[in-house]
Structures are given as structure tokens and as C-alpha cells.
Amino acid sequence: MLLTINAVTKRYNKGRKTALKNFSAELTTGVYGILGANGAGKSTLMNLITDQLKPDEGNILFNGQDISHLGIQYREILGYMPQHQGLYHDFTGRRFLWYIAALKGLSASQARNKIEELLSIVNLAKDADRKLGTYSGGMKQRILIAQALLNDPDLLILDEPTAGLDPKERIRIRNFISTIAMNKIVIIATHVVSDIEYISKEILVMKEGVLLIKDEPTNILAGMEGKVHEVLIPETKLTEMQTLYKVSNITRDQDGIWVRIVHDKPLNNLECRFVKPNLEDVYLNYFE
């Protein structure tokens, strides 16, 4: 499977605002994490890939064919969880999944088996007959993940899938995504670094509609070597350090305060040590 995004540009407000600028990428089977701050263009990209928006320039191909020409064939292999989706609050969780299964053309036997399997996976089996209006934010996120998987899609798009989930639920969903990604293209758009740090084949870093980086996590982190420092300071200097530098973490011990700084120049006037970078440091480097 191959998803090809060819020099795609998308504008809004009669061309006055460019949400996506000359974006190109090739995606094959595996998990891709799209990392960017709010307004980076992640949701616009998701809407273009799902063919809900049309690009002003460029095109998107699935296995060499333009998705705008594939029509229903493309929708049959597509699973999508949008960042914001209205729910029918009078529907129960189970009825909602049956409704989506019907829209996707699943037979009754296919739907029955898949719905029960997914309710278990997203930990909603006990709450399946409650109305969606009584669901918490995290429960709504989980039912939306389940509906995206009903047709066992080849291309799975998840826009902020773990928003509102507690740490245990987030880990459960993250592990599940990792297990199903061997035969799917899975795209996760998020600004929560931990969602994609350990399961992504590649990470795409976006800023203001532009693709800055597309690479394996290990290579991205290697490019940050020497830019992350821990500095020992007295507490009286903390506010000054937060003003002068990009601070990603603060730890207190008996000697004072260790401040983790992302900075690409030597800190010769401070007592510091180099530390191993992580994706939070990458995020801070590009978006703070």
C-alpha cells in the first residue's frame, strides 16, 4: 500500500490564509505520527487525505490512483476518527456502532462480530447500552475510535485520538494501534508527544502548514544531540532561566534545581551536563 501526497496546497478565506503549503510525502504500511502545535495544519491535512476537502494545488494518490476519482472504492478502505464529531446523544454506544456499520455497508453478521470485538478493545462493553449523552469525554473518544475500525480499513486516520483519555486508557489504545498497524497505513495527528514516540515508523513535524521533518524517531533524536542540557541553579534563578531559555523540565534535589534546557549553543557560563534528547525536546525546539 502506498499513499502519495504530491505538492498539496490548501487555502482558506478566498486565498488569504494558506493552511497547507506545498506538502509532499509518501506513506507505506505502518504508523506515522504527525506532530505540530495547534494551527500547524494537521486537521486540514487529515481532511484532504479523507477527501472531505479538495486541494487547491497538487493531488493525493492511493496506490497510484487519485483519491478524488476512486469514490466509494476509497471510502471502503478508509477509517477516520475526526478531532470533533457530533454524536447522537439519544443513541446508545452499541446502536451508534450499528448505525455506522450500516452506513459503511457491513452485513448484519459482520457488524455483530466486529462491534462486540471493538467494544471490548476500547473497554466499553459494560457501557455499550448507555446513551452517548451520558458518556464522559474519554468514553466518547473511545467510541469514535471503535467506529473508525468497523470496516477493518487499510488506511486509518486518527485526529487527536487520545484527547481526554486517562493514562491507562491512552496506553491501551496506543498498544492496540501498534498491533494493527502491520497491515495498515495508520496516521495519527497529535500534539501529545507520548502518543507517537514509541509506536511511530516515522514522524512528520509540521509548522504553519509546512512539513519541516519526515524521518524515523531515532534519526530525529540524533539531530538533537548536544542541544539538550541540564543546568544546576539556585531557586532564585528559576524565573530568569525560564525567561532566557526553552525549559522542558524542572527537578529539585538537595543541591538545588536542575533545569532541562533545549538550546543549540554552549552554555559556558553555567554548570551544566548534556542529556539524551527525547521527542518533547524536539517539540519544544520547533514550537516554543
C-alpha positions as CSV (number, residue, x, y, z in Angstrom):
1,M,0.0,0.0,0.0
2,L,1.2,3.5,-0.8
3,L,-0.3,6.9,0.0
4,T,1.3,9.7,-2.0
5,I,0.8,13.3,-1.2
6,N,2.0,15.4,-4.2
7,A,2.9,19.1,-3.5
8,V,-0.5,19.8,-1.9
9,T,-1.5,23.4,-1.0
10,K,-4.8,24.4,0.6
11,R,-6.0,27.9,1.2
12,Y,-9.0,29.4,3.1
13,N,-10.7,32.8,3.2
14,K,-10.6,33.3,-0.6
15,G,-6.9,32.5,-0.7
16,R,-5.9,34.9,2.1
17,K,-4.9,32.1,4.5
18,T,-2.7,29.2,3.5
19,A,-3.3,26.3,5.8
20,L,-1.0,23.8,3.9
21,K,2.0,24.8,1.7
22,N,3.4,22.5,-1.0
23,F,3.1,19.5,1.2
24,S,4.7,16.2,-0.2
25,A,5.1,12.8,1.5
26,E,5.0,9.1,0.7
27,L,3.5,6.8,3.3
28,T,3.6,3.0,3.3
29,T,2.4,0.4,5.9
30,G,3.0,1.3,9.5
31,V,2.3,4.1,12.0
32,Y,3.0,7.7,11.1
33,G,2.8,10.4,13.8
34,I,2.1,13.9,12.6
35,L,3.4,16.3,15.2
36,G,2.6,20.0,15.4
37,A,1.1,22.8,17.5
38,N,-2.5,23.9,17.2
39,G,-2.8,25.7,13.8
40,A,0.0,23.7,12.2
41,G,-2.3,22.3,9.5
42,K,-2.8,18.8,10.9
43,S,-6.6,18.7,10.7
44,T,-6.5,20.3,7.2
45,L,-4.2,17.5,6.1
46,M,-6.5,14.9,7.6
47,N,-9.5,16.4,5.8
48,L,-7.6,16.4,2.5
49,I,-6.5,12.7,2.9
50,T,-10.1,11.7,3.7
51,D,-11.3,13.6,0.6
52,Q,-13.5,15.9,2.6
53,L,-11.6,18.9,1.2
54,K,-10.1,19.3,-2.2
55,P,-6.5,20.7,-2.6
56,D,-6.1,24.0,-4.4
57,E,-2.8,22.6,-5.8
58,G,-1.4,19.1,-6.0
59,N,-3.1,15.8,-5.6
60,I,-3.3,12.7,-3.3
61,L,-2.9,9.2,-4.6
62,F,-3.7,5.8,-3.1
63,N,-1.8,3.0,-4.8
64,G,-1.2,5.3,-7.8
65,Q,-4.8,6.5,-8.2
66,D,-6.2,9.9,-7.4
67,I,-8.4,9.5,-4.4
68,S,-10.9,12.1,-5.8
69,H,-11.5,9.6,-8.7
70,L,-11.8,6.4,-6.6
71,G,-15.1,7.5,-4.8
72,I,-16.7,4.6,-2.9
73,Q,-13.7,2.3,-3.5
74,Y,-11.6,4.7,-1.5
75,R,-14.2,5.0,1.3
76,E,-14.4,1.3,1.7
77,I,-10.7,1.1,2.7
78,L,-10.8,4.3,4.8
79,G,-11.3,4.6,8.6
80,Y,-11.4,8.1,10.1
81,M,-11.7,9.5,13.6
82,P,-12.1,13.3,13.3
83,Q,-11.0,15.6,16.1
84,H,-14.5,16.9,16.6
85,Q,-17.5,14.8,15.7
86,G,-21.1,15.4,16.7
87,L,-22.7,12.4,18.3
88,Y,-26.4,11.4,18.6
89,H,-26.8,11.7,22.4
90,D,-30.0,9.6,22.4
91,F,-28.2,6.7,20.7
92,T,-26.6,4.1,22.9
93,G,-22.9,3.2,22.2
94,R,-24.0,-0.1,20.6
95,R,-26.7,1.5,18.5
96,F,-24.3,4.1,17.3
97,L,-21.8,1.4,16.1
98,W,-24.7,-0.4,14.4
99,Y,-25.7,2.8,12.6
100,I,-22.1,3.5,11.4
101,A,-21.7,-0.2,10.3
102,A,-24.9,0.2,8.2
103,L,-23.5,3.4,6.6
104,K,-20.3,1.5,5.8
105,G,-22.2,-1.3,4.2
106,L,-21.3,-4.1,6.6
107,S,-23.6,-7.2,6.7
108,A,-25.5,-7.9,9.9
109,S,-23.2,-10.8,10.8
110,Q,-20.1,-8.8,10.0
111,A,-21.3,-5.9,12.1
112,R,-22.4,-8.1,15.1
113,N,-19.0,-9.7,15.4
114,K,-17.0,-6.6,14.8
115,I,-19.0,-4.4,17.2
116,E,-18.6,-6.8,20.1
117,E,-14.9,-7.2,19.4
118,L,-14.3,-3.4,19.3
119,L,-16.4,-2.7,22.3
120,S,-14.1,-5.0,24.2
121,I,-11.0,-3.5,22.8
122,V,-11.9,0.1,23.7
123,N,-13.2,-1.0,27.1
124,L,-16.8,-0.1,26.6
125,A,-18.5,-3.5,26.7
126,K,-20.1,-2.7,30.0
127,D,-21.3,0.7,28.9
128,A,-22.5,-0.2,25.4
129,D,-26.2,0.2,26.2
130,R,-25.8,3.6,27.9
131,K,-26.8,6.7,25.9
132,L,-23.9,8.6,24.4
133,G,-25.2,11.7,26.2
134,T,-24.2,10.2,29.5
135,Y,-20.6,9.3,28.3
136,S,-17.6,11.1,29.6
137,G,-15.2,12.8,27.2
138,G,-12.9,9.9,27.3
139,M,-15.7,7.4,26.6
140,K,-16.7,9.4,23.5
141,Q,-13.2,9.3,22.2
142,R,-13.1,5.6,22.6
143,I,-16.4,5.0,20.8
144,L,-15.2,7.2,17.9
145,I,-12.0,5.1,17.7
146,A,-14.2,2.0,17.5
147,Q,-16.4,3.4,14.7
148,A,-13.2,4.2,12.6
149,L,-12.2,0.5,12.8
150,L,-15.6,-1.1,11.9
151,N,-14.7,-1.8,8.3
152,D,-11.1,-3.0,9.1
153,P,-9.7,-0.2,7.0
154,D,-6.4,-0.3,5.0
155,L,-5.9,3.4,5.7
156,L,-6.7,4.6,9.3
157,I,-6.7,8.3,10.1
158,L,-6.8,9.3,13.8
159,D,-7.0,13.0,14.6
160,E,-6.1,13.5,18.3
161,P,-7.3,10.0,19.2
162,T,-6.4,10.1,22.9
163,A,-7.7,13.5,23.9
164,G,-9.5,13.2,27.2
165,L,-8.2,9.7,28.0
166,D,-6.6,8.8,31.3
167,P,-3.1,7.3,31.2
168,K,-4.2,3.7,31.4
169,E,-6.7,4.1,28.5
170,R,-4.1,6.0,26.5
171,I,-1.6,3.2,26.8
172,R,-4.3,0.6,26.0
173,I,-5.3,2.4,22.8
174,R,-1.7,3.1,21.8
175,N,-0.7,-0.5,22.2
176,F,-3.7,-1.6,20.2
177,I,-2.9,0.8,17.3
178,S,0.6,-0.6,17.3
179,T,-0.6,-4.2,16.9
180,I,-3.0,-3.5,14.0
181,A,-0.5,-1.4,12.0
182,M,1.4,-4.2,10.4
183,N,-1.1,-4.4,7.5
184,K,-2.4,-0.8,7.5
185,I,-1.3,2.7,6.9
186,V,-2.1,4.5,10.2
187,I,-1.8,8.3,10.5
188,I,-2.0,9.8,14.0
189,A,-2.2,13.6,14.2
190,T,-1.5,14.9,17.7
191,H,0.4,17.4,19.8
192,V,0.7,14.8,22.6
193,V,4.2,13.6,22.1
194,S,3.9,10.4,24.2
195,D,1.1,9.1,21.8
196,I,3.6,8.6,19.0
197,E,7.0,8.5,20.5
198,Y,7.3,4.7,20.7
199,I,5.0,3.4,18.0
200,S,5.7,5.5,15.0
201,K,7.6,4.3,12.0
202,E,8.2,7.9,11.0
203,I,7.3,11.2,12.5
204,L,6.2,14.2,10.4
205,V,6.8,17.6,12.0
206,M,4.6,20.4,10.8
207,K,4.7,24.1,11.4
208,E,2.4,26.7,9.9
209,G,1.3,24.3,7.1
210,V,4.9,23.3,6.1
211,L,6.5,19.9,6.5
212,L,9.7,20.5,8.4
213,I,10.9,16.9,9.0
214,K,9.8,13.4,7.9
215,D,12.1,10.8,9.5
216,E,12.4,7.9,11.9
217,P,12.3,8.9,15.5
218,T,15.8,7.8,16.2
219,N,17.2,9.9,13.4
220,I,15.2,13.0,14.6
221,L,16.6,12.5,18.1
222,A,20.1,12.1,16.7
223,G,19.8,15.5,15.2
224,M,19.1,16.9,18.6
225,E,22.3,15.6,20.2
226,G,24.2,18.3,22.0
227,K,21.2,20.6,22.1
228,V,19.7,19.4,25.4
229,H,21.3,20.4,28.7
230,E,20.6,20.1,32.4
231,V,21.7,23.1,34.4
232,L,22.0,23.3,38.2
233,I,20.8,26.6,39.6
234,P,19.6,28.1,42.8
235,E,15.8,28.6,43.1
236,T,16.2,32.3,42.9
237,K,17.4,32.0,39.3
238,L,14.5,29.9,38.1
239,T,12.3,32.7,36.7
240,E,15.3,34.2,34.9
241,M,16.2,30.8,33.3
242,Q,12.6,30.3,32.1
243,T,12.7,33.8,30.5
244,L,16.0,33.3,28.7
245,Y,15.8,29.6,27.6
246,K,13.4,26.9,26.4
247,V,12.8,24.9,29.6
248,S,11.3,21.4,29.2
249,N,11.6,20.1,32.8
250,I,12.4,21.2,36.3
251,T,13.7,18.9,39.0
252,R,14.6,19.7,42.6
253,D,17.1,17.9,44.7
254,Q,19.3,18.7,47.8
255,D,21.8,20.6,45.7
256,G,19.3,23.0,44.1
257,I,17.2,22.9,40.9
258,W,18.1,21.0,37.8
259,V,16.6,22.8,34.8
260,R,16.4,20.9,31.4
261,I,17.1,23.3,28.6
262,V,16.8,23.0,24.8
263,H,19.4,25.3,23.4
264,D,21.7,24.9,20.3
265,K,24.6,26.9,21.7
266,P,27.1,26.1,24.5
267,L,26.2,27.3,28.0
268,N,29.7,28.1,29.1
269,N,28.7,30.4,32.0
270,L,26.6,27.7,33.7
271,E,27.2,24.4,35.4
272,C,25.5,22.0,33.0
273,R,25.6,18.5,31.6
274,F,24.4,17.1,28.2
275,V,21.5,14.7,28.4
276,K,19.8,12.4,26.0
277,P,17.1,14.2,24.0
278,N,13.5,13.0,23.7
279,L,10.6,14.0,21.5
280,E,9.4,16.5,24.0
281,D,12.6,18.3,23.5
282,V,12.1,18.2,19.7
283,Y,8.6,19.6,20.1
284,L,9.9,22.4,22.3
285,N,12.7,23.1,19.9
286,Y,10.3,23.8,17.0
287,F,7.2,25.1,18.6
288,E,8.1,27.1,21.8
